[in-house]
Amino acid sequence: MKKLLDCFEYLKRYHIDVLDTISIMLELFILKIQNPQAIKSLIQRDTKKEFIYGKLQISIQTLIKSSFYVKINPNVNILKILKTIDQISLDNKTIEQFLHTITQKKTANKLYYYSTPLEINQLLISLLDIQTDDEIYNPCYGIGSVFLSIANITDKIHLYGEELDERLSNIAHLIAQVTQIKDAKLYVNDILKQPIFKTKNGFERFDKVLCNPPLYAHMGIEYLKEDERFGKMGILVKNYPELVFLTHALAHLKKRGVFIIRNQTLQKSSLEEKLRERLCKEKMIEAVIELPKNIFPHQNHEFSILVISPNNENILHINANNEYFYQKDGKYNRLLHVDEIANIFKKKLKTPYSTLTPLSQVQIHDLRAQTYLNKHHRLEHTHTLQSLQVEIFRGQRVYGSPKDKTITYYDVGIADFKPYGFTQSFDNKKFSGDILKIKKYALKSYDILLSLRGISPKIALLGEIDCICVANAGIITLRTKDKKTAISLYCYFFSTQGENALKKIYEQSGENTVNIENLYQLSIPKYYGDDSQKTFSTLEELGKKLQSIENQIRKLKENS
């Protein structure tokens, strides 16, 4: 991949327009795929640069239409380029990754508006469930990067599309040729003024439709109010071009369509609500998949995928805006577990990230996935710390005032927390303090202690204590009604799910200081106590082993 990227950067220095550089790379890919011997022959020739350059032009022009051809700057080191292309093993996935890198990761190229992140393309295609001989329509195909994802499934499809920008369309044609999709009818056209795929009998229908609309496009919509596609909808909103593209695409839809839309269009405003109402009334929404934040370069909006098909009695909501489904990749996030999302969709599974909502329970004013997952989550999680009668209070500084009197106690801090099992020994022994305050805030056996600040919570469970202890000001105490509840909650907080739930409380609180009210409302699953005693016993054993290892290391250090 590095060689391809270096080659692209080298060519870019000799060409004014970065789109020309992409076209040249694709031309070379086509030559490599369809006539690799031509490249080898040119490399082996011991002749002048001008001759090689001329032969290369002829070789490429015999494979592509003249209108798509971009001439290579004659000043480049053509042998260097040819040797690089000859050495690289090319397939759709390699080219797909290359295009993803130069358009989505190398944002300085300013190509991110013209394509879609690789994993999003893969998800869109998985959702469409493309079959051999399907007719697939894209009303705004851009440079056609998604064609590579389609061809990874099958190249035996019929591809149709419209694109306003001729330069982008030329690149899309080259990509279609790279994928060896034989039947591609891709037009340069303004779908709003005069749609290509319309006959005297009406709009042509296609098996599958996919669309990632250009949000930067200016939409002159006044003259469309009489258009049969839009006139009855009442939803022409110039600020939301995705709704115009969606409405247009519905006129072409036969089986299933996938559309990337901003979350704003799924909630509130009465103008967009008319379209949502129609889609629900006609049972056309199959799924709403909320995407991770910050996944599209230079976009501050939040996005979802809307899956449209006929005759749906339920809407599947999937919330992929969950840290399980993305990871940081440079400045932006990258989608993970695409196959799992596709499987949830295909089987209409109810999972911690998805729920199936009957149309009768759908609220037209808000179709976002998170709304329905949160509602489902509340129904599934019948406990909160408050309902479990957990008492929560902050630790206190109980010394250093004129009220101090002689008293022996331990000032408990995070340094005393044992990593696993009971915490029963403390280091910071004090001999004076405010006796009334110490008695008021004295810790009890089986109190759970949490760090007050930080991004990742630190936690401890007190064992049987026979001394006076007070948590310092950096600690929050959770006091349960009995030992069993304390151990169960401690084990839940130890689990990945519980730890993540606590993390969110910390992240939502100002300056990473835990808000006690938020903590009271923390949802606890029904099953939080299942197997907790077994889990805790294992933790205690591991804690003892860890302590033994630490003691051995300490002795070794002292004797060295």
C-alpha positions in Angstrom: 0.0 0.0 0.0 2.8 2.4 0.8 4.2 2.1 -2.7 0.9 2.9 -4.2 0.5 6.0 -1.9 4.0 7.1 -2.7 3.3 6.7 -6.4 0.1 8.8 -6.0 2.0 11.6 -4.1 4.8 11.6 -6.8 2.3 12.0 -9.7 0.3 14.6 -7.7 3.4 16.9 -7.9 3.2 16.9 -11.7 -0.6 17.5 -12.1 -2.6 20.6 -11.1 -5.8 18.8 -10.3 -5.8 15.9 -7.8 -8.8 14.4 -9.7 -6.5 14.0 -12.7 -4.0 12.2 -10.5 -6.7 9.7 -9.4 -7.7 9.2 -13.1 -4.1 8.5 -14.1 -3.7 6.0 -11.2 -6.9 4.2 -12.3 -5.7 4.2 -15.9 -2.6 2.4 -14.8 -4.6 0.0 -12.7 -6.7 -0.9 -15.8 -3.6 -1.4 -17.8 -2.1 -3.7 -15.1 -5.4 -5.7 -14.8 -6.3 -6.0 -18.5 -2.9 -6.0 -20.2 -0.1 -6.6 -17.7 2.3 -7.7 -20.4 2.2 -4.2 -21.9 3.8 -2.8 -18.7 6.5 -5.5 -18.6 7.3 -4.9 -22.2 7.7 -1.2 -21.7 9.9 -1.7 -18.7 12.2 -4.2 -20.5 12.7 -1.9 -23.6 16.0 -0.2 -23.7 14.9 2.9 -25.5 14.2 6.6 -25.0 11.7 7.9 -22.5 9.7 9.6 -25.3 9.1 6.3 -27.0 8.0 4.6 -23.8 5.7 7.5 -23.0 4.1 7.4 -26.4 3.6 3.6 -26.3 2.1 3.9 -22.8 -0.4 6.4 -24.0 -1.5 4.2 -26.9 -1.7 1.1 -24.6 -4.0 2.9 -22.2 -6.2 4.6 -24.9 -6.9 1.2 -26.5 -8.6 0.1 -23.2 -10.6 3.2 -22.2 -12.9 5.7 -23.8 -11.1 8.8 -25.1 -13.4 11.1 -23.0 -12.2 9.5 -19.8 -8.5 9.6 -20.7 -6.2 12.0 -18.7 -2.7 12.5 -20.2 0.2 11.9 -17.9 2.7 14.8 -17.6 5.6 13.9 -19.8 8.1 15.2 -17.2 7.4 12.3 -14.8 9.8 9.5 -14.5 7.6 7.1 -16.3 9.8 4.0 -15.8 9.7 4.6 -12.1 5.9 4.6 -12.1 5.6 1.5 -14.4 8.0 -0.5 -12.2 6.0 0.4 -9.1 2.7 -0.7 -10.7 4.3 -3.8 -12.1 5.5 -4.9 -8.7 2.2 -4.5 -6.9 -0.5 -7.2 -6.7 -3.8 -5.5 -7.5 -7.3 -6.6 -6.6 -10.5 -4.8 -5.7 -9.8 -4.7 -2.0 -6.3 -3.2 -2.4 -7.7 -0.5 -4.7 -10.6 0.0 -2.3 -8.2 0.6 0.6 -6.0 2.9 -1.6 -9.0 5.1 -2.5 -10.2 5.1 1.1 -6.8 6.4 2.2 -6.4 9.2 -0.3 -10.0 10.4 -0.1 -10.9 9.8 3.6 -7.6 9.8 5.6 -5.4 12.1 3.5 -7.9 15.0 4.1 -5.5 17.5 2.6 -6.5 16.2 -0.8 -10.0 17.5 -0.1 -11.7 14.5 -1.7 -13.8 13.4 1.3 -17.0 15.0 -0.2 -16.8 12.8 -3.3 -16.6 9.3 -1.7 -17.7 7.3 1.3 -15.5 5.7 4.0 -14.7 2.1 3.1 -16.4 0.4 6.0 -19.6 2.5 5.4 -19.6 1.3 1.8 -19.2 -2.3 2.9 -22.1 -1.9 5.4 -24.4 -0.3 2.7 -23.7 -3.2 0.3 -24.2 -5.8 3.0 -27.6 -4.3 3.9 -28.7 -4.3 0.3 -28.1 -8.1 0.0 -27.1 -7.8 -3.6 -27.9 -10.8 -5.8 -26.6 -11.8 -9.3 -28.4 -9.8 -12.0 -29.7 -7.2 -9.6 -30.3 -3.7 -11.0 -28.6 -1.2 -8.7 -29.2 2.5 -8.9 -27.3 5.4 -7.4 -28.6 9.0 -7.9 -25.3 10.6 -6.9 -22.5 8.2 -7.3 -19.6 10.7 -7.0 -16.3 9.0 -7.9 -18.0 5.6 -7.6 -15.8 4.2 -4.7 -18.8 2.1 -3.7 -18.6 0.2 -6.9 -15.5 -1.6 -5.6 -17.6 -2.8 -2.6 -20.3 -4.1 -4.9 -17.8 -5.9 -7.0 -16.4 -7.7 -3.9 -19.8 -9.4 -3.8 -20.4 -9.9 -7.5 -19.6 -8.1 -10.8 -22.6 -9.7 -12.5 -25.0 -6.8 -11.8 -26.5 -4.0 -13.8 -25.3 -0.6 -12.6 -27.3 2.6 -13.1 -26.5 6.1 -11.9 -26.6 9.8 -12.3 -24.0 12.4 -11.2 -23.9 16.2 -11.7 -20.1 16.6 -11.9 -18.6 15.3 -15.2 -15.1 15.0 -13.7 -16.3 12.7 -10.9 -18.3 10.7 -13.4 -15.2 10.1 -15.5 -13.4 8.6 -12.5 -16.5 6.5 -11.6 -16.4 5.0 -15.1 -12.8 4.1 -14.7 -13.5 2.5 -11.3 -16.4 0.5 -12.8 -13.9 -0.7 -15.5 -11.4 -1.6 -12.8 -14.1 -3.8 -11.1 -14.9 -5.4 -14.5 -18.6 -4.6 -14.0 -19.6 -5.0 -17.6 -23.1 -3.4 -17.5 -22.7 0.2 -16.2 -25.0 3.0 -17.4 -23.6 6.0 -15.6 -24.8 9.4 -16.8 -23.8 13.0 -16.1 -27.2 14.6 -15.3 -29.2 16.8 -13.0 -31.7 14.5 -11.5 -33.9 17.4 -10.4 -34.3 19.0 -13.7 -34.6 16.0 -16.0 -34.1 12.5 -14.6 -32.6 10.1 -17.1 -34.4 7.0 -16.1 -37.9 8.0 -16.9 -40.1 6.9 -19.8 -43.6 7.8 -20.9 -44.8 5.0 -18.6 -43.2 6.6 -15.5 -40.0 6.2 -13.6 -37.9 3.0 -14.1 -37.8 0.8 -11.0 -34.5 -0.8 -9.8 -34.0 -3.7 -7.5 -31.7 -1.9 -5.1 -31.0 1.8 -4.5 -28.1 3.3 -2.6 -27.4 6.9 -1.9 -24.9 9.0 0.1 -26.2 12.5 -0.9 -23.9 15.5 -1.3 -24.7 17.7 1.7 -22.7 20.6 0.2 -25.0 20.8 -2.9 -27.1 23.9 -3.4 -30.7 22.8 -4.0 -32.9 25.1 -6.1 -36.2 23.6 -5.2 -38.9 26.2 -6.0 -39.6 24.8 -9.5 -39.9 21.3 -8.1 -43.2 21.9 -6.3 -45.1 20.8 -9.3 -42.9 17.7 -9.9 -44.8 14.4 -9.5 -41.9 13.1 -7.2 -42.2 16.0 -4.8 -45.5 17.9 -5.3 -47.5 15.7 -2.9 -44.8 15.3 -0.3 -44.6 18.8 1.1 -41.1 18.1 2.4 -38.8 20.1 0.1 -36.3 21.6 2.5 -33.3 23.2 0.9 -31.3 22.8 4.0 -31.6 19.0 3.8 -30.6 17.8 0.3 -30.7 14.2 1.5 -34.5 14.4 1.8 -34.7 15.6 -1.8 -32.5 12.7 -3.0 -34.4 10.2 -0.8 -37.7 11.3 -2.3 -36.4 11.1 -5.8 -34.9 7.7 -5.1 -38.3 6.4 -3.8 -39.7 6.9 -7.3 -37.1 4.4 -8.6 -37.2 1.8 -5.7 -38.4 -1.7 -6.2 -37.0 -3.9 -3.4 -34.6 -2.2 -1.0 -32.8 1.1 -0.6 -30.1 2.4 1.7 -29.6 6.1 2.4 -27.2 8.0 4.6 -29.0 10.9 6.3 -28.4 13.4 9.1 -30.0 12.6 12.4 -31.8 16.0 12.3 -34.0 14.7 9.5 -35.2 11.9 11.8 -36.6 14.1 14.5 -38.7 17.2 15.3 -39.4 19.6 12.4 -42.8 19.3 10.9 -41.5 19.7 7.4 -39.4 16.6 7.6 -42.0 14.9 9.7 -44.3 14.7 6.6 -41.9 12.4 4.9 -41.4 10.3 8.0 -45.1 10.0 8.4 -45.5 8.8 4.8 -42.8 6.3 5.2 -44.3 4.9 8.4 -47.8 4.9 7.1 -46.8 3.0 4.0 -44.6 0.6 6.1 -41.5 1.4 4.1 -38.9 1.8 6.9 -37.1 -1.5 7.5 -34.3 -0.2 9.7 -32.6 2.9 11.2 -28.9 2.4 12.0 -27.3 5.2 13.9 -23.6 5.6 12.9 -20.7 6.5 15.2 -20.0 10.2 15.6 -17.1 11.8 13.8 -16.9 9.1 11.1 -17.0 11.4 8.1 -14.1 13.9 7.7 -15.0 17.5 8.2 -18.6 16.8 9.1 -20.0 18.0 12.5 -23.3 16.3 12.0 -24.5 12.9 13.3 -25.6 10.4 10.7 -27.8 7.3 10.3 -28.5 4.8 7.6 -32.1 4.5 6.6 -33.1 1.2 5.1 -36.2 1.4 3.0 -38.3 -1.6 1.6 -42.0 -2.5 1.3 -44.3 -4.1 3.8 -42.5 -3.7 7.2 -44.6 -4.2 10.3 -41.6 -3.4 12.6 -38.7 -1.0 12.5 -35.3 -2.4 13.5 -33.2 0.2 15.4 -29.5 -0.4 15.7 -27.3 1.9 17.6 -23.8 1.6 16.2 -22.9 4.9 18.0 -21.4 2.7 20.7 -17.7 2.4 21.4 -17.9 -1.3 20.6 -18.5 -0.4 17.0 -15.8 2.2 16.4 -12.2 3.1 17.1 -10.2 6.2 16.8 -8.3 6.3 13.5 -6.2 9.5 13.3 -8.5 12.5 13.7 -11.7 10.6 13.0 -13.5 7.4 14.0 -13.6 4.2 12.0 -16.5 1.7 11.9 -15.8 -1.7 13.4 -17.7 -5.1 13.3 -19.5 -4.4 10.0 -20.4 -8.1 9.7 -22.0 -8.1 13.1 -24.2 -5.1 12.2 -25.1 -6.7 9.0 -26.0 -10.0 10.8 -28.2 -8.1 13.3 -30.0 -6.5 10.4 -30.4 -9.7 8.4 -31.8 -11.7 11.3 -33.6 -8.8 12.9 -31.9 -9.6 16.2 -32.6 -8.0 19.6 -29.2 -7.3 21.2 -27.8 -4.8 23.6 -27.3 -2.6 20.5 -30.6 -3.2 18.7 -34.3 -3.5 19.2 -37.4 -4.3 17.1 -40.1 -1.7 17.4 -43.7 -2.4 16.2 -45.0 0.4 14.0 -47.8 1.0 16.5 -45.1 2.1 19.0 -43.1 4.3 16.7 -43.1 8.0 17.4 -43.1 10.0 14.2 -41.4 13.0 15.7 -38.3 10.9 16.5 -37.0 7.9 14.6 -33.4 7.9 15.9 -32.1 4.5 17.0 -30.8 5.8 20.3 -34.3 6.9 21.3 -35.7 3.4 21.0 -32.6 1.7 22.4 -32.8 4.0 25.5 -36.5 3.2 25.9 -35.8 -0.6 25.5 -32.8 -0.2 27.9 -35.0 1.4 30.6 -37.5 -1.5 30.3 -34.8 -4.1 30.5 -33.0 -2.5 33.4 -35.4 -2.5 36.3 -32.9 -1.3 38.9 -31.1 1.9 39.7 -28.7 2.5 42.6 -31.5 4.6 44.1 -34.1 1.8 43.7 -31.7 -0.6 45.3 -31.6 1.8 48.3 -27.9 2.5 48.0 -26.8 5.4 50.1 -24.2 7.6 48.3 -22.0 10.3 49.9 -18.7 12.0 49.4 -15.6 11.5 51.6 -14.6 14.3 53.9 -11.5 15.9 55.3 -11.9 15.3 59.1 -8.7 16.8 60.5 -6.9 20.1 60.4 -9.5 22.3 62.2 -9.7 23.8 65.7 -12.2 21.1 66.6 -9.5 18.4 66.4 -9.1 16.1 69.4 -7.1 13.0 70.1 -8.6 10.0 68.3 -7.0 7.1 66.3 -8.4 6.3 62.8 -7.4 5.7 59.2 -7.7 8.3 56.4 -8.6 6.0 53.5 -7.6 7.0 50.0 -7.2 5.5 46.5 -3.7 4.2 47.4 -5.4 1.8 49.8 -7.6 0.2 47.2 -6.8 -3.5 46.6 -7.1 -4.4 42.9 -9.3 -7.5 43.5 -11.4 -8.7 46.4 -11.8 -7.1 49.8 -9.8 -4.1 51.0 -9.1 -4.5 54.7 -5.8 -2.9 55.4 -4.9 0.8 55.4 -1.7 2.8 55.6 -2.5 6.4 56.5 -3.1 6.3 60.3 -4.1 9.5 62.0 -4.2 10.4 65.7 -6.3 13.5 65.8 -9.4 14.9 64.1 -12.9 16.2 64.4 -14.6 13.4 66.4 -18.2 14.3 65.5 -17.3 14.4 61.8 -15.3 11.2 62.1 -18.3 9.4 63.7 -20.7 10.8 61.1 -18.6 9.7 58.1 -17.0 6.5 59.5 -16.9 3.7 56.9 -18.6 0.4 57.5 -17.9 -3.2 56.5 -18.9 -3.9 52.8 -19.0 -0.2 51.8 -18.1 0.3 48.1 -15.6 3.0 47.4 -15.2 4.9 44.1 -12.7 7.5 43.0 -14.3 10.9 42.8 -12.4 12.1 39.7 -10.8 10.6 36.6 -11.8 9.1 33.3 -11.6 5.5 34.3 -13.2 4.7 37.7 -11.2 3.1 40.5 -13.2 0.8 42.8 -12.8 -1.0 46.1 -15.0 -3.2 48.4 -14.3 -3.0 52.1 -14.2 -6.3 54.0 -14.8 -6.8 57.7 -13.2 -3.8 59.4 -12.6 -3.5 63.2 -11.0 -0.1 63.1 -12.3 3.5 62.5 -11.9 4.5 58.9 -13.0 7.6 57.0 -12.8 8.1 53.3 -10.9 11.2 52.2 -12.3 13.9 50.0 -11.3 12.1 46.8 -13.6 9.2 47.4 -17.3 8.5 47.0 -18.9 5.9 49.3 -21.7 3.5 48.2 -23.4 1.9 51.2 -25.7 -1.0 50.4 -28.4 -2.6 52.6 -26.5 -5.9 53.0 -23.3 -7.8 52.2 -24.9 -9.7 49.3 -25.9 -6.6 47.4 -22.5 -5.0 48.0 -20.7 -8.0 46.5 -23.1 -8.2 43.6 -22.7 -4.5 42.8 -18.9 -4.8 43.1 -18.8 -7.7 40.7 -21.1 -5.8 38.2 -18.8 -2.8 38.4 -15.8 -5.1 37.8 -17.5 -6.5 34.6 -16.8 -4.7 31.2 -20.5 -3.7 31.0 -20.5 -2.3 34.5 -17.2 -0.5 34.0 -18.4 1.1 30.8 -21.6 2.2 32.5 -19.6 3.9 35.2 -17.2 5.4 32.7 -20.2 7.2 31.0 -21.2 8.7 34.4 -17.6 10.0 34.7 -17.5 11.3 31.2 -20.9 13.1 31.5 -19.9 14.8 34.8 -18.2 18.2 34.7 -14.4 18.2 35.0 -14.4 14.4 35.3 -15.9 14.7 38.8 -18.7 12.2 39.4 -22.2 13.7 39.8 -23.9 11.9 42.6 -27.4 12.5 41.2 -26.3 10.8 38.0 -24.8 8.0 40.0 -28.1 7.4 41.8 -29.9 7.0 38.4 -27.3 4.5 37.0 -29.2 1.6 35.4 -28.4 -1.8 36.8 -29.5 -4.9 34.9 -31.9 -7.4 36.3 -29.2 -10.1 36.3 -26.5 -8.0 38.1 -26.3 -10.5 41.0 -26.1 -13.7 38.9 -23.0 -15.7 39.6 -21.6 -12.8 41.7 -20.5 -15.0 44.6 -18.6 -17.3 42.2 -17.0 -14.3 40.4 -16.0 -12.7 43.7 -14.4 -15.9 45.0 -12.3 -16.1 41.9 -11.3 -12.4 42.3 -10.2 -13.0 45.9 -8.0 -16.0 44.9 -6.4 -13.9 42.1 -6.0 -11.0 44.5 -4.1 -13.2 47.0 -1.9 -14.6 44.2 -1.2 -11.0 43.0 -0.3 -9.9 46.5 2.0 -12.9 46.9 3.8 -12.0 43.6 4.2 -8.4 44.7 5.6 -9.5 48.0 8.2 -11.7 46.3 9.2 -8.9 43.9 9.6 -6.6 46.9 11.8 -9.0 48.7 13.9 -9.6 45.6 14.3 -5.8 45.2 15.3 -5.4 48.9 17.9 -8.2 48.6 19.4 -7.1 45.3 
